[in-house]
Amino acid sequence: MSTQESHPVRLSDIAPGEEVIVVGLASGRGAARHFTKLGVEPGMALRVLESVGAGPVFVALGERQLEIGRGMADKLLVR
Protein backbone atom coordinates (compact mmCIF):
# COMPACT_ATOMS: atom_id res chain seq x y z
CA MET A 1 0.00 0.00 0.00
CA SER A 2 1.46 3.34 -1.02
CA THR A 3 1.38 6.06 1.62
CA GLN A 4 0.84 8.57 -1.19
CA GLU A 5 -2.60 7.13 -2.08
CA SER A 6 -3.87 6.05 1.35
CA HIS A 7 -5.42 7.77 4.33
CA PRO A 8 -3.06 9.70 6.61
CA VAL A 9 -0.94 7.56 8.93
CA ARG A 10 1.34 8.36 11.85
CA LEU A 11 4.96 9.13 11.05
CA SER A 12 5.94 6.46 13.57
CA ASP A 13 4.30 3.82 11.31
CA ILE A 14 6.46 4.64 8.25
CA ALA A 15 9.31 2.34 7.30
CA PRO A 16 12.85 3.66 6.85
CA GLY A 17 13.56 4.77 3.29
CA GLU A 18 10.04 5.99 2.58
CA GLU A 19 9.34 9.60 1.67
CA VAL A 20 6.09 11.13 2.90
CA ILE A 21 4.24 14.45 2.91
CA VAL A 22 3.15 16.02 6.19
CA VAL A 23 -0.65 16.46 6.17
CA GLY A 24 -1.45 17.44 9.76
CA LEU A 25 -1.33 16.76 13.47
CA ALA A 26 -3.38 14.58 15.77
CA SER A 27 -2.82 16.81 18.80
CA GLY A 28 -3.09 20.30 20.23
CA ARG A 29 -1.33 23.62 19.97
CA GLY A 30 1.72 22.62 22.02
CA ALA A 31 2.73 19.93 19.56
CA ALA A 32 1.97 22.27 16.66
CA ARG A 33 4.37 24.88 18.13
CA HIS A 34 7.02 22.20 18.63
CA PHE A 35 6.84 21.09 14.99
CA THR A 36 6.80 24.70 13.76
CA LYS A 37 10.01 25.34 15.72
CA LEU A 38 11.54 22.29 14.01
CA GLY A 39 10.44 23.65 10.63
CA VAL A 40 7.96 20.81 10.03
CA GLU A 41 4.67 22.03 8.52
CA PRO A 42 1.88 20.59 6.35
CA GLY A 43 2.93 20.10 2.74
CA MET A 44 6.57 19.40 3.54
CA ALA A 45 8.31 16.23 2.40
CA LEU A 46 10.12 14.05 4.94
CA ARG A 47 12.21 10.94 4.33
CA VAL A 48 12.37 8.45 7.18
CA LEU A 49 15.98 7.50 7.86
CA GLU A 50 15.57 5.30 10.93
CA SER A 51 12.66 4.11 13.05
CA VAL A 52 13.33 1.26 15.46
CA GLY A 53 11.15 -0.04 18.30
CA ALA A 54 10.12 2.55 20.85
CA GLY A 55 13.03 4.88 20.07
CA PRO A 56 12.99 8.15 18.16
CA VAL A 57 12.29 8.51 14.45
CA PHE A 58 15.11 10.07 12.44
CA VAL A 59 14.00 11.96 9.34
CA ALA A 60 15.55 14.06 6.59
CA LEU A 61 13.93 17.42 5.92
CA GLY A 62 15.75 18.68 2.87
CA GLU A 63 19.43 18.69 3.82
CA ARG A 64 18.65 18.68 7.56
CA GLN A 65 18.29 15.61 9.74
CA LEU A 66 15.86 15.67 12.65
CA GLU A 67 15.30 13.36 15.59
CA ILE A 68 11.61 13.18 16.53
CA GLY A 69 10.63 11.43 19.74
CA ARG A 70 8.30 8.45 19.31
CA GLY A 71 5.43 10.21 21.13
CA MET A 72 5.65 13.23 18.86
CA ALA A 73 6.03 11.02 15.76
CA ASP A 74 2.74 9.36 16.78
CA LYS A 75 1.06 12.79 16.50
CA LEU A 76 2.44 13.75 13.07
CA LEU A 77 0.13 12.63 10.25
CA VAL A 78 1.64 11.91 6.83
CA ARG A 79 0.77 10.44 3.42
N, C-alpha and C positions, 0 to 999 in steps of 0.2 A: 504494500500500500504506500503510495507516494504521499509525503506530508504536504506537498504542494496542492493536491487535489482533495484532501480530506478535511474534516472538521479540525478546528484548533486543538492542539495537544500541549501538554506541559513540556517546557524545555528539558526537564529532567528525564523525560521519556525518549529523547532523541539519541540515536546511536552516534558514536564518534564517526566523523567523516561526512556527516550529512550537513547540508546547508539549508537554513530555514529563514523565514521572514517573521519578524515580530508582529503580532496582530493585536495584542492587548495584555491586560493583567487580570488575574483572578484574586484581587485584594484591594486594599484601601489606599489612601493618599500617602501613607508613610512609605510603602513599597514603591509607589509611583515616583516619589521624590528620590528614593535611593537609585532607581534605574535611570532617572533623568541625570543624576550626578555622574553615573557611570557612562552616560552618553547613549544609553539604550532606549530607543523610542519606537513606537509602531511604524512599520514600513521598512525598518532597517534589516539588513541581512546579517545573519550570524552563522558561523561554521563551528560545529561542535568538534573540539579537539580531543577531549577526554571526559568521560563520565563513568565512574566506577563506584558501584555499591552505594553507600550512604555518604560518600565524600562529595566535595564540590564538583561543579561542572566547569570545565575550562573551555572558553570559546574564543574565536577570532572575530573581531569587529574591525573590518578593514585590516590595517597593519597592526592594530593593537590586539593584545591578548588579555582576556579578563578571567578572573576566577569568581564564579558565582556560587554562593553557598547553596546546598541542596534545598533548603527551605525556600529560598528566594527563587530558585530555578523551578520549583513546583508552582510558583505563582505567575511565571512568565509564559504566556500563551503564544504559540508559534504555529506556522503552517509550512 
